[in-house]
Amino acid sequence: MAWGNVVLSENQNDVEACLAEQAYDADIPALGTAESTSSALFSAVASRGSQAMKGKTANDGFEGIVGASRSLREVLDMVRTVAPTDSTALILGETGTGKELIARAIHNISPRSGYPFVRLNCAAIPFDLLESELFGHEKGAFTGAFAQKIGRFEMADTGTLFLDEIGDIPLALQPKLLRVLQEQEFERLGSGRTHRVNVRVVAATHRDLAEMVSRKEFRSDLYYRLNVFPVVLPPLRERQQDISQLVSHFVEVFGRKMGKRITFIPNETLRALIAYPWPGNVRELQNLIERAVILSNNGVLPNPLPTSDKSTVTNPLPVADKNPLTVTPSQGTFNDSTRALILQALRETRWVIGGSGGAAGRLGLKRTTLIAKMRKLGISRPVPKHDTNGFGETNQWLQPTAQLDSGQ
């Protein structure tokens, strides 16, 4: 494979999986079968490339993690510190930063590594079923309970239970979760018998739990019990020096999976990928490289970024030129700073306001609050004819929001 003028052999040794949510684990072949290579990954990391390819890296002992950035090394140091204990760990980070992979790393280098690692996504289970998923139920405990069910805490006994998206667990269920964290005991639904377990809990969320506590959306005692040892994962935009290695990994994996041989990655493409802000983090990079491999011809990897993003990262422009928006004049340094901050968040999220990856979430504001501030500062942008409210949303959805703002 070649990056600009740097040529790589077809096969690469010790190519590790990226720091990402393992969406492709079931489909991607094991990377331990990769053959040896005699070349460095990329000129920017050539000075340590040969050593890394021999297996002596900061990531030794962490299967599936690649990268040598300082922020990643700090995370791995924290994992090494907390793993030998039985303390609860709380993994914090944006969507797509690899929270489950870090949870698995904590388990894999802990004394519990030979015992079960059980995962539950709290946001993916309906509220009516979540209690049963966690604690189990007896036959006849409720309509449809035709047989006894073992919950995740029992399944993870002597091992590790990973509770993903813990910020989405309903308030009504939080006291029972707090009890099992403190006392290591619980009752199945429909049973009066107390079950004792020996489980190490690792939780993760992309939400700001402290802010949720202040809004009475999350119990403070549960938050303090979970927040024994927080591990904050850096977004990909703060790990730019790792992007070349991640690109190399994904090209190798998807090329092998699709039977395509990618031998050349243009410098222009790699520069664009490094400069891109990656609001979806490593998961977004993974998906774009998969797309690029599908579209590749003659062994050359094309730039998978949308046209608008290509022009943004390859031709830096002032903020006002990057965003086709209209800003009405406003007096005062504070207003100017506020406007600039909002515009930056909107630009990085492609003008998505709500949702976990939207501008409101990045700014720590409610969606309606951000829309009100945009109106006050006169921030808008040209929109399609069917959407004329200036906030990237159709009128049928924005109208109730406007009524809510006026009532505050």
C-alpha positions as CSV (number, residue, x, y, z in Angstrom):
1,M,0.0,0.0,0.0
2,A,1.2,3.5,-0.7
3,W,0.6,6.9,0.9
4,G,1.8,9.5,-1.5
5,N,5.4,8.4,-2.0
6,V,5.5,6.0,0.9
7,V,5.0,2.4,-0.3
8,L,3.6,-0.3,2.0
9,S,3.5,-4.0,1.5
10,E,0.2,-5.6,0.8
11,N,0.0,-7.4,4.2
12,Q,0.6,-5.7,7.5
13,N,1.6,-7.3,10.8
14,D,0.1,-6.4,14.2
15,V,-2.7,-4.3,12.6
16,E,-5.1,-3.7,15.4
17,A,-8.7,-2.8,15.5
18,C,-9.6,0.8,16.1
19,L,-11.0,2.5,19.2
20,A,-14.6,2.2,18.2
21,E,-17.9,0.6,19.1
22,Q,-17.5,-2.9,17.7
23,A,-20.1,-2.8,15.1
24,Y,-18.3,-5.1,12.7
25,D,-16.8,-7.6,15.2
26,A,-19.0,-10.5,14.0
27,D,-18.2,-10.0,10.3
28,I,-14.5,-8.9,10.2
29,P,-11.9,-11.7,10.2
30,A,-9.5,-11.9,13.1
31,L,-6.5,-9.6,12.5
32,G,-4.0,-11.9,14.1
33,T,-3.7,-13.8,10.8
34,A,-2.2,-10.8,9.0
35,E,1.2,-11.5,7.5
36,S,4.4,-9.5,8.2
37,T,5.3,-6.2,6.7
38,S,8.6,-4.5,6.1
39,S,7.4,-0.9,5.8
40,A,6.1,1.8,8.0
41,L,2.5,2.8,8.1
42,F,2.9,6.4,7.1
43,S,5.6,9.0,6.8
44,A,4.2,11.1,9.7
45,V,4.7,8.2,12.1
46,A,7.7,6.6,10.4
47,S,10.0,7.4,13.3
48,R,8.1,5.0,15.6
49,G,6.4,2.9,12.9
50,S,9.0,0.1,12.8
51,Q,8.9,-0.2,16.6
52,A,5.1,-0.2,16.7
53,M,4.9,-2.8,14.0
54,K,7.1,-5.1,16.1
55,G,4.5,-5.0,18.8
56,K,6.1,-2.8,21.5
57,T,3.6,0.0,21.7
58,A,1.7,1.9,24.4
59,N,-1.2,-0.4,23.6
60,D,0.4,-3.7,24.5
61,G,-2.1,-5.8,26.4
62,F,-5.1,-4.0,24.9
63,E,-6.5,-6.1,22.2
64,G,-8.4,-4.1,19.6
65,I,-7.0,-0.7,20.4
66,V,-4.7,1.3,18.0
67,G,-3.1,4.7,18.3
68,A,-0.2,6.5,20.0
69,S,-1.7,9.9,20.7
70,R,-1.1,11.4,24.2
71,S,-4.8,11.5,25.0
72,L,-5.2,7.8,24.1
73,R,-2.2,6.8,26.2
74,E,-3.6,8.7,29.2
75,V,-6.9,6.7,28.8
76,L,-5.0,3.4,28.7
77,D,-3.0,4.4,31.8
78,M,-6.3,5.0,33.7
79,V,-7.5,1.6,32.5
80,R,-4.4,-0.1,33.8
81,T,-4.9,1.6,37.1
82,V,-8.6,0.7,37.7
83,A,-8.7,-2.7,36.1
84,P,-7.1,-4.7,39.0
85,T,-9.7,-3.4,41.4
86,D,-13.4,-4.2,41.8
87,S,-14.4,-0.6,41.8
88,T,-17.1,0.7,39.5
89,A,-15.8,2.5,36.5
90,L,-17.8,5.2,34.6
91,I,-16.8,5.7,30.9
92,L,-17.7,9.0,29.5
93,G,-17.4,10.2,25.9
94,E,-19.2,11.1,22.7
95,T,-21.0,8.6,20.6
96,G,-18.6,6.6,18.5
97,T,-15.5,7.0,20.7
98,G,-15.2,3.4,21.8
99,K,-16.7,3.2,25.2
100,E,-17.5,-0.5,24.9
101,L,-14.0,-1.4,23.8
102,I,-12.6,0.4,26.8
103,A,-15.0,-1.5,29.0
104,R,-13.9,-4.8,27.5
105,A,-10.2,-3.7,28.1
106,I,-10.9,-3.1,31.8
107,H,-12.4,-6.6,32.0
108,N,-9.8,-8.3,30.0
109,I,-6.8,-7.2,32.1
110,S,-8.7,-7.6,35.4
111,P,-8.7,-10.6,37.8
112,R,-12.2,-11.4,36.4
113,S,-11.0,-11.8,32.8
114,G,-11.7,-15.6,32.9
115,Y,-15.3,-15.0,33.9
116,P,-18.3,-13.6,32.0
117,F,-18.4,-10.2,30.3
118,V,-22.1,-9.3,29.9
119,R,-23.3,-6.2,28.1
120,L,-26.7,-4.4,28.2
121,N,-27.6,-1.3,26.3
122,C,-30.1,0.5,28.6
123,A,-31.3,2.7,25.8
124,A,-32.2,-0.2,23.6
125,I,-34.6,-2.0,26.0
126,P,-38.2,-0.7,26.5
127,F,-38.9,0.5,30.0
128,D,-41.4,-2.3,30.7
129,L,-38.8,-4.9,29.9
130,L,-35.6,-3.3,31.3
131,E,-36.2,-4.4,34.9
132,S,-36.7,-8.0,33.8
133,E,-33.5,-7.8,31.6
134,L,-31.5,-6.6,34.6
135,F,-32.8,-8.7,37.4
136,G,-34.8,-11.5,35.8
137,H,-38.3,-12.7,36.5
138,E,-40.2,-15.8,37.7
139,K,-42.8,-17.7,35.6
140,G,-46.1,-15.8,35.8
141,A,-44.6,-12.6,37.2
142,F,-46.5,-10.6,34.5
143,T,-48.5,-11.2,31.4
144,G,-46.3,-13.0,28.9
145,A,-43.9,-14.4,31.5
146,F,-44.3,-18.0,30.4
147,A,-41.0,-19.2,31.9
148,Q,-38.4,-18.2,34.4
149,K,-35.8,-15.7,33.1
150,I,-32.3,-15.1,34.4
151,G,-31.3,-11.4,34.4
152,R,-28.0,-9.8,33.4
153,F,-26.8,-9.5,36.9
154,E,-27.0,-13.2,37.5
155,M,-25.5,-13.9,34.1
156,A,-22.5,-11.7,35.0
157,D,-22.0,-13.3,38.4
158,T,-18.2,-13.4,39.2
159,G,-17.6,-11.4,36.1
160,T,-18.2,-7.9,34.7
161,L,-21.5,-6.3,33.7
162,F,-21.3,-3.5,31.2
163,L,-24.2,-1.1,31.4
164,D,-24.1,1.0,28.2
165,E,-26.1,4.3,28.0
166,I,-26.7,4.3,31.8
167,G,-28.0,7.8,31.4
168,D,-31.1,6.4,29.7
169,I,-32.2,4.2,32.6
170,P,-35.6,5.4,33.9
171,L,-35.8,7.2,37.3
172,A,-38.3,4.6,38.6
173,L,-35.7,1.8,38.2
174,Q,-32.7,3.7,39.6
175,P,-33.3,2.9,43.3
176,K,-33.2,-0.9,42.6
177,L,-30.0,-0.5,40.5
178,L,-28.5,1.5,43.3
179,R,-29.3,-1.2,45.8
180,V,-27.6,-4.0,43.8
181,L,-24.5,-1.8,43.3
182,Q,-24.2,-1.2,47.0
183,E,-25.4,-4.5,48.5
184,Q,-24.8,-6.9,45.6
185,E,-28.3,-8.3,46.1
186,F,-31.7,-8.2,44.4
187,E,-35.0,-10.0,43.8
188,R,-36.3,-11.3,40.6
189,L,-39.7,-9.9,39.5
190,G,-42.4,-12.0,41.0
191,S,-40.1,-13.5,43.7
192,G,-39.5,-12.7,47.3
193,R,-36.2,-14.6,47.4
194,T,-33.1,-12.4,47.6
195,H,-30.2,-13.3,45.3
196,R,-26.7,-12.4,46.1
197,V,-24.1,-11.8,43.3
198,N,-20.5,-10.9,42.9
199,V,-20.4,-8.5,39.9
200,R,-18.1,-5.7,38.9
201,V,-20.1,-3.0,37.1
202,V,-18.7,-0.8,34.3
203,A,-21.1,1.8,33.1
204,A,-20.9,4.2,30.1
205,T,-22.8,7.2,28.7
206,H,-22.5,10.0,26.3
207,R,-24.8,12.2,28.5
208,D,-23.7,14.7,31.1
209,L,-24.9,12.9,34.2
210,A,-24.0,15.8,36.6
211,E,-26.3,18.1,34.5
212,M,-29.0,15.5,34.6
213,V,-28.7,15.4,38.4
214,S,-29.2,19.1,38.6
215,R,-32.3,18.8,36.4
216,K,-33.7,16.0,38.6
217,E,-33.5,13.6,35.7
218,F,-30.9,11.3,37.4
219,R,-30.6,10.3,41.1
220,S,-27.6,12.0,42.8
221,D,-26.9,9.0,45.0
222,L,-26.8,6.7,42.0
223,Y,-24.5,9.1,40.2
224,Y,-22.1,9.2,43.0
225,R,-22.1,5.5,43.3
226,L,-21.3,5.1,39.6
227,N,-18.8,7.9,39.4
228,V,-16.2,6.2,41.5
229,F,-13.6,6.1,38.8
230,P,-14.5,8.2,35.7
231,V,-12.7,7.5,32.4
232,V,-13.2,10.3,29.8
233,L,-12.6,9.2,26.2
234,P,-11.3,11.9,23.8
235,P,-13.2,12.6,20.6
236,L,-11.4,11.7,17.3
237,R,-10.8,15.4,16.5
238,E,-8.4,15.4,19.5
239,R,-6.6,12.3,18.2
240,Q,-5.6,13.6,14.8
241,Q,-2.2,11.8,14.9
242,D,-4.0,8.5,15.2
243,I,-6.1,9.0,12.1
244,S,-3.5,7.7,9.6
245,Q,-3.2,4.4,11.6
246,L,-7.0,4.1,11.8
247,V,-7.3,4.6,8.1
248,S,-4.6,2.0,7.5
249,H,-6.5,-0.5,9.6
250,F,-9.9,0.1,8.0
251,V,-8.4,-0.1,4.5
252,E,-6.8,-3.4,5.3
253,V,-9.9,-4.9,7.0
254,F,-12.4,-3.8,4.4
255,G,-10.1,-4.5,1.5
256,R,-9.6,-8.1,2.8
257,K,-13.4,-8.5,3.5
258,M,-14.4,-7.3,0.0
259,G,-11.5,-9.0,-1.8
260,K,-10.0,-5.6,-2.9
261,R,-6.4,-4.6,-2.8
262,I,-5.8,-1.0,-2.0
263,T,-2.2,0.0,-2.8
264,F,-2.3,3.8,-2.9
265,I,-3.9,6.5,-0.7
266,P,-3.3,10.0,-2.1
267,N,-1.8,12.5,0.3
268,E,-4.6,14.9,-0.5
269,T,-7.2,12.3,0.7
270,L,-5.3,11.6,3.9
271,R,-4.9,15.4,4.6
272,A,-8.6,15.8,4.2
273,L,-9.4,13.0,6.5
274,I,-7.1,14.3,9.2
275,A,-8.5,17.9,8.9
276,Y,-12.1,16.7,9.1
277,P,-13.8,17.3,12.5
278,W,-15.4,13.9,12.7
279,P,-18.6,14.6,14.7
280,G,-19.4,10.9,14.5
281,N,-15.9,10.0,15.8
282,V,-14.3,6.7,14.9
283,R,-17.5,5.1,13.9
284,E,-18.0,7.7,11.2
285,L,-14.4,7.2,10.0
286,Q,-15.0,3.4,9.9
287,N,-18.2,3.8,7.8
288,L,-16.6,6.4,5.4
289,I,-13.5,4.2,4.8
290,E,-15.8,1.2,4.1
291,R,-17.6,3.4,1.5
292,A,-14.3,4.4,0.0
293,V,-13.1,0.9,-0.4
294,I,-16.4,0.0,-2.1
295,L,-15.8,2.9,-4.6
296,S,-12.1,2.3,-5.1
297,N,-10.7,1.5,-8.5
298,N,-7.3,0.4,-9.7
299,G,-6.1,0.1,-6.1
300,V,-6.5,3.8,-5.3
301,L,-8.6,4.9,-2.3
302,P,-10.9,7.9,-3.2
303,N,-11.8,10.6,-0.8
304,P,-15.0,9.5,0.9
305,L,-15.9,12.9,2.4
306,P,-19.0,14.7,0.9
307,T,-18.1,17.5,-1.6
308,S,-19.0,20.2,0.9
309,D,-16.7,18.7,3.5
310,K,-13.8,18.3,1.0
311,S,-13.9,22.0,0.2
312,T,-14.1,22.9,3.9
313,V,-11.0,20.9,5.0
314,T,-8.8,21.4,1.9
315,N,-9.5,25.1,1.4
316,P,-9.7,26.7,4.9
317,L,-12.0,29.8,4.9
318,P,-13.2,32.2,7.6
319,V,-16.2,31.0,9.5
320,A,-18.5,33.5,7.7
321,D,-17.4,32.0,4.3
322,K,-17.7,28.4,5.3
323,N,-21.3,28.7,6.4
324,P,-24.0,30.2,4.0
325,L,-25.8,32.0,6.8
326,T,-27.0,35.5,7.6
327,V,-26.0,37.2,10.9
328,T,-27.7,40.5,11.8
329,P,-25.4,43.1,13.4
330,S,-25.3,43.0,17.2
331,Q,-23.5,45.2,19.6
332,G,-21.3,44.1,22.4
333,T,-18.3,41.7,22.8
334,F,-20.4,39.2,24.8
335,N,-22.9,38.8,21.9
336,D,-20.1,38.5,19.4
337,S,-18.5,35.7,21.4
338,T,-21.8,33.9,21.9
339,R,-22.6,34.1,18.2
340,A,-19.2,32.8,17.2
341,L,-19.5,29.9,19.7
342,I,-22.9,29.0,18.4
343,L,-21.8,29.2,14.7
344,Q,-18.8,27.0,15.5
345,A,-21.1,24.3,17.1
346,L,-23.5,24.5,14.2
347,R,-20.7,24.2,11.7
348,E,-19.2,21.1,13.4
349,T,-22.6,19.4,13.6
350,R,-23.7,20.4,10.0
351,W,-26.5,22.5,11.4
352,V,-28.1,19.7,13.4
353,I,-29.5,21.3,16.5
354,G,-31.1,18.5,18.5
355,G,-30.2,15.0,19.4
356,S,-27.1,13.5,21.1
357,G,-24.7,14.8,18.4
358,G,-26.4,18.1,17.8
359,A,-25.2,21.7,18.5
360,A,-27.4,22.1,21.6
361,G,-25.8,19.1,23.2
362,R,-22.3,20.3,22.5
363,L,-23.1,23.7,24.0
364,G,-24.8,22.2,27.0
365,L,-28.1,23.8,26.2
366,K,-31.6,22.6,25.6
367,R,-32.7,22.5,22.0
368,T,-35.4,25.2,22.6
369,T,-32.9,27.4,24.4
370,L,-30.4,27.3,21.5
371,I,-33.2,28.1,19.0
372,A,-34.2,31.1,21.1
373,K,-30.6,32.3,21.2
374,M,-30.2,31.9,17.5
375,R,-33.3,34.0,17.0
376,K,-32.1,36.7,19.4
377,L,-28.7,36.9,17.6
378,G,-30.3,36.8,14.2
379,I,-28.5,33.5,13.1
380,S,-30.1,31.8,10.1
381,R,-29.0,30.2,6.9
382,P,-30.5,29.6,3.4
383,V,-32.7,26.6,3.4
384,P,-34.6,24.6,0.8
385,K,-38.0,26.0,-0.3
386,H,-39.9,23.4,1.7
387,D,-38.1,24.5,4.9
388,T,-38.2,28.2,5.5
389,N,-37.9,28.6,9.2
390,G,-34.1,29.2,9.1
391,F,-33.2,26.5,11.6
392,G,-32.9,23.4,9.3
393,E,-36.3,22.1,10.5
394,T,-39.7,22.0,8.9
395,N,-42.3,24.4,10.1
396,Q,-44.6,21.7,11.3
397,W,-41.9,20.8,13.9
398,L,-40.7,24.2,14.7
399,Q,-44.0,25.8,15.4
400,P,-44.7,24.1,18.7
401,T,-41.1,25.0,19.7
402,A,-41.7,28.6,19.0
403,Q,-44.8,28.5,21.1
404,L,-42.8,26.9,23.9
405,D,-40.1,29.6,23.7
406,S,-42.7,32.4,23.9
407,G,-44.1,30.9,27.0
408,Q,-40.9,30.7,28.9
